Amino acid sequence: MKKINLYIGLLVPFFLHANLQRTRVSSILPAGIVTTMGISSSKINSTNTTAGYIINKSGYYYLSNDIEYGPTTDSIPCIKITANDVILDLGTKTIAKNSTSNKKTIGIEIVAGKRNVTIKNGTIRGMGSSSIKLSGISGSSVSDVTIDGILVTGSNTLQPVLDINYSNQVLIKDSFFNNHTDANASPVASSSVLSFINSYGVYFVNSQVSGSSNFTNLIFLSACSGFSFDVARVSNNTSSGNVRAINLTASSDCIFNDTRILNNESQIDFYGFYLQSSSNNNVFNSCDVKGNSALKNLSAYSISSSSVNKFVKCEASGNNNSSTQVSDCNVFGFRLDQSNANTFDSCAARQNSGRVNDGTVSGFDLSSSNSNKIKSCISLGQLGLVATATTAGFVARSGSWNSFVDCEATYNRNENTDNNAAYSRIGAGAIFEGEHGSSMLNCKCGGNASKEYSYGIC
């Protein structure tokens, strides 16, 4: 794992790309701010309907001891920050929801219009609502915020654990969001562990989301831009519903470096990186989606109605769906649907498998997509396990002017486990169907097999 020590000085130049103009996230108090205040349990007012403790002056604040907070009203924060230029140092202490309280407790909230706030060095445990909330609104954003060295754990919540709205220049580093549970009776489409809405310039560095259950979105970006994820992990999360590990909806100009989605499980459909609704001009470098499973459809990288995204040295490997469905189940390494002018360079899909009945298992799958470029990519060892499955390295259907250059499709096969000769079984290196002007140049296909129909290119 990379060791990164100089975030504040080096982060912005490292992540600049594609016309993004970014400024340094502030994390120190301006000269002349001298207020220092310890926050102890005795200063927390559980009956206050605004907050347990309000920081309304600039300065350095620290926890004197662990705090258990049990408000008498829902959605009241333990600590509310209503001033600029604040450092809140938890000092390795813990803010926890009182075990006797049944209220939806917020941990720490920064109100709209505030800037230059740091929250660092401690634990927030067991909240019934958001653990950290940045409450920006249109026309009054929260800006220049640092969340550093925070462990957020054990929430049972209907709200995002980290809830960031209309905020910019936010640095989240060395922080962990672990072991949370969505409190809805069954998973809902909007549930998220981390939620970013109408925000830009967020840096998520050396941080992770893991061990949570029944959230549909593990990290959700909606109408966001200019985000940077570096050495991020999303791992070992489960849901009885659908899972979208990192969901970009109408979000553009973001960079993901060494971001890994590992060993997550869905009881319906699983998507690793999920781009939709004109999520354009994003860059993915050395990202991995590995070892994830679903009972139905699975796409490690799913790009829908989104264009001009670039994937470099990314990998989808060892992902699987584990149960035969009636129809229309698919397992894809990289999947494009109605998406144009995307680039895949030196990417790999390896040993993804599925019992997909009459569906498809493929490393790279393009549907109704145009002018995409797949260069120096490998599709190796995709495996279909049901008689009707089509298994292929590369598939392009109903699109135009897609190009595959210096690619390799080898040992993709259908093992035909039910031996029902009435069904068609295909193992192929590449399948082009209804394509116009698409091409393969200097590509290799070998060892692709099925019990009935085996092809290099068909």
SVG drawing of the C-alpha trace seen along z (x, -y; Angstrom):
<svg xmlns="http://www.w3.org/2000/svg" viewBox="-39 -38 44 72">
<polyline fill="none" stroke="black" stroke-width="0.4" points="0.0,0.0 1.2,-3.5 2.4,-5.7 1.4,-9.3 2.6,-11.9 2.4,-15.2 -1.2,-15.5 -1.7,-19.2 1.3,-20.3 1.3,-17.7 -2.3,-16.5 -3.6,-19.2 -0.8,-19.2 -0.9,-15.4 -4.5,-15.3 -4.9,-18.2 -6.4,-17.2 -8.9,-18.2 -9.4,-21.8 -9.9,-21.3 -8.8,-24.3 -8.3,-23.3 -7.1,-25.1 -5.4,-23.8 -7.7,-22.6 -7.0,-24.7 -6.4,-22.9 -4.8,-25.4 -6.1,-28.4 -5.4,-31.9 -3.1,-34.1 -4.8,-35.8 -7.3,-33.0 -6.3,-32.0 -9.5,-30.4 -8.8,-27.0 -11.7,-25.1 -12.0,-21.6 -15.4,-19.9 -16.3,-17.5 -19.4,-15.5 -20.6,-18.0 -20.9,-20.6 -23.2,-18.5 -26.8,-19.5 -29.0,-16.5 -32.2,-18.5 -31.2,-21.3 -33.2,-21.2 -30.4,-22.8 -27.3,-20.8 -25.7,-19.2 -22.8,-21.6 -22.4,-24.6 -19.1,-25.8 -19.9,-29.4 -16.4,-31.0 -13.2,-30.4 -10.6,-28.4 -9.1,-25.1 -11.5,-22.7 -10.8,-19.2 -12.6,-16.5 -11.7,-16.2 -13.2,-12.7 -15.4,-10.2 -18.9,-11.5 -22.2,-9.6 -25.0,-11.6 -28.7,-10.9 -30.8,-13.8 -34.5,-14.0 -35.3,-15.0 -34.5,-13.3 -31.7,-14.6 -30.0,-16.8 -26.2,-16.8 -23.9,-16.2 -21.7,-19.0 -22.7,-21.7 -20.1,-24.0 -21.5,-27.4 -18.2,-29.3 -15.4,-29.6 -11.8,-28.7 -12.3,-25.8 -10.2,-22.8 -12.1,-20.1 -9.6,-17.5 -11.2,-14.4 -7.9,-13.5 -8.4,-9.8 -11.6,-10.0 -15.1,-8.8 -18.4,-10.4 -21.1,-7.7 -24.8,-7.5 -26.1,-6.7 -27.3,-3.1 -30.6,-4.0 -31.5,-6.6 -33.9,-5.7 -33.4,-9.0 -31.8,-9.5 -28.6,-11.1 -26.2,-13.1 -22.6,-13.2 -21.0,-16.4 -22.6,-18.9 -21.1,-21.9 -23.8,-24.4 -24.2,-26.1 -21.8,-28.9 -18.9,-27.9 -15.3,-27.4 -11.9,-26.3 -13.0,-23.5 -11.0,-20.4 -12.3,-17.4 -9.6,-15.0 -8.2,-12.1 -11.0,-10.1 -14.0,-7.9 -17.7,-8.5 -19.7,-5.4 -23.3,-4.1 -25.2,-7.2 -28.8,-6.8 -28.5,-9.4 -25.4,-10.9 -22.2,-10.7 -20.7,-13.7 -22.9,-16.1 -21.9,-19.1 -25.1,-21.0 -24.4,-23.2 -27.2,-24.6 -27.5,-26.1 -25.8,-29.6 -24.3,-28.9 -21.8,-26.0 -19.5,-24.5 -15.9,-24.8 -12.3,-24.1 -13.0,-21.1 -10.6,-18.4 -11.7,-15.1 -8.5,-13.5 -7.9,-10.2 -11.5,-9.6 -13.0,-6.1 -16.8,-6.1 -18.4,-2.8 -21.5,-1.0 -24.3,-3.2 -27.8,-1.9 -29.2,-4.7 -31.7,-5.8 -29.4,-8.6 -25.9,-8.5 -23.2,-7.9 -21.1,-10.7 -23.6,-13.2 -22.0,-16.0 -24.2,-18.5 -23.2,-21.6 -19.6,-21.5 -16.3,-22.1 -12.6,-21.7 -13.0,-18.8 -10.2,-16.5 -11.0,-13.1 -7.9,-11.2 -6.8,-8.3 -10.4,-7.7 -12.5,-4.6 -16.3,-4.1 -16.9,-0.5 -19.7,1.8 -22.8,-0.3 -26.3,1.0 -29.1,-0.6 -32.2,-0.8 -34.8,-0.4 -36.8,2.8 -35.4,3.7 -32.8,2.0 -33.9,-1.1 -32.3,-2.6 -31.3,-5.9 -29.5,-4.4 -25.7,-5.3 -22.9,-4.9 -21.1,-8.0 -23.2,-10.5 -21.9,-13.5 -24.6,-15.8 -23.9,-18.9 -20.3,-19.1 -16.9,-19.6 -13.2,-19.4 -13.4,-16.5 -10.2,-14.5 -10.7,-11.0 -7.3,-9.6 -6.2,-6.4 -9.6,-5.8 -12.2,-3.0 -15.8,-1.8 -16.1,1.8 -18.2,4.3 -21.5,2.5 -24.9,4.2 -28.0,3.4 -26.9,0.2 -27.5,-0.1 -24.8,-2.7 -21.5,-2.4 -20.2,-5.7 -22.6,-7.9 -21.8,-11.0 -24.7,-12.9 -24.2,-16.1 -20.6,-16.3 -17.3,-17.2 -13.6,-17.4 -13.3,-14.6 -10.1,-12.7 -10.0,-9.2 -6.5,-7.8 -5.7,-4.6 -9.4,-4.1 -11.0,-0.7 -14.6,0.5 -14.6,4.1 -16.5,6.8 -19.9,5.1 -23.1,7.1 -26.7,6.5 -29.9,8.4 -30.7,6.0 -28.7,4.4 -25.2,3.0 -23.5,0.2 -20.1,-0.1 -19.2,-3.5 -22.1,-5.2 -21.5,-8.2 -24.7,-9.8 -24.4,-12.9 -20.9,-13.4 -17.9,-14.3 -14.2,-15.3 -13.3,-13.0 -10.1,-10.9 -9.8,-7.5 -6.3,-6.2 -5.6,-2.8 -9.2,-2.5 -10.2,1.1 -13.6,2.7 -13.0,6.1 -15.1,9.1 -18.5,7.4 -21.7,9.4 -25.2,8.7 -28.3,11.0 -29.6,9.4 -27.4,7.3 -23.8,6.1 -22.0,3.2 -18.5,2.1 -17.9,-1.3 -21.4,-2.4 -21.5,-5.4 -24.8,-6.7 -26.7,-9.8 -23.9,-11.6 -21.1,-10.9 -18.4,-12.1 -14.7,-12.8 -13.7,-10.7 -10.4,-8.9 -9.7,-5.6 -6.0,-4.6 -4.9,-1.2 -8.3,-0.4 -9.4,3.1 -12.8,4.8 -12.1,8.3 -13.8,11.2 -17.3,9.7 -20.4,11.8 -24.1,11.5 -27.1,13.9 -28.2,12.3 -26.4,9.7 -22.9,8.5 -20.8,5.8 -17.5,4.9 -17.4,1.7 -20.8,0.5 -20.9,-2.6 -24.4,-3.7 -25.2,-6.8 -21.8,-8.2 -19.0,-9.3 -15.3,-10.3 -14.2,-8.3 -10.8,-6.8 -9.7,-3.5 -6.0,-2.8 -4.5,0.5 -7.8,1.3 -8.8,4.9 -12.0,7.0 -11.2,10.4 -12.6,13.3 -16.1,11.8 -19.1,14.2 -22.8,14.8 -23.6,17.9 -27.1,19.0 -29.0,19.9 -31.8,17.5 -34.8,17.9 -33.4,15.5 -31.5,12.4 -28.6,12.7 -25.2,11.5 -21.7,11.3 -19.5,8.6 -16.0,7.4 -16.4,4.0 -19.8,3.1 -20.9,0.2 -24.5,-0.6 -25.4,-3.6 -22.0,-5.1 -19.6,-6.8 -15.9,-7.7 -14.7,-5.9 -11.1,-4.5 -9.8,-1.4 -6.0,-1.1 -4.1,2.0 -7.1,3.2 -7.8,6.8 -10.8,9.0 -9.8,12.3 -11.7,15.4 -15.1,13.8 -17.8,16.5 -21.5,17.0 -24.4,19.4 -26.4,17.1 -28.9,19.4 -29.6,17.6 -27.4,14.6 -23.8,13.7 -20.5,13.9 -17.9,11.6 -14.8,9.7 -15.7,6.6 -19.2,6.0 -20.5,3.1 -24.2,2.6 -25.5,-0.3 -22.3,-2.2 -20.1,-4.0 -16.6,-5.2 -15.1,-3.5 -11.4,-2.4 -10.2,0.8 -6.4,1.0 -3.9,3.5 -6.7,5.2 -6.9,8.8 -9.9,11.0 -8.7,14.2 -10.6,17.2 -14.2,16.0 -16.4,19.0 -20.0,19.7 -21.5,22.6 -25.0,23.1 -25.9,24.6 -27.5,21.6 -24.8,19.2 -22.7,17.2 -19.1,16.8 -16.8,14.5 -13.7,12.3 -15.1,9.3 -18.7,8.6 -19.9,5.6 -23.6,5.4 -25.7,2.7 -23.0,0.0 -20.6,-1.6 -17.0,-2.5 -15.7,-0.8 -12.1,0.4 -10.1,3.2 -6.4,2.8 -3.6,5.2 -6.1,7.0 -6.1,10.7 -9.0,13.0 -7.9,16.5 -9.4,19.4 -12.9,18.0 -15.2,21.0 -18.6,22.5 -18.4,25.6 -22.0,26.6 -22.6,28.1 -26.2,29.2 -25.4,31.2 -28.7,30.1 -28.1,30.4 -31.3,28.6 -29.7,25.3 -27.1,23.3 -23.7,22.9 -21.1,20.5 -17.5,20.0 -15.8,17.3 -12.9,14.9 -14.9,12.1 -18.5,11.6 -19.6,8.7 -23.4,8.5 -25.1,5.7 -22.0,3.5 -21.2,0.9 -17.6,-0.2 -16.2,1.5 -12.8,3.2 -10.2,5.5 -6.6,4.9 -3.7,7.1 -5.8,9.0 -5.3,12.6 -7.9,15.2 -7.1,18.7 -8.3,21.5 -11.9,20.2 -14.2,23.2 -17.6,24.7 -19.0,28.1 -21.1,27.1 -19.9,23.9 -16.4,22.6 -15.1,19.5 -12.2,17.2 -14.2,14.3 -17.9,14.6"/>
</svg>
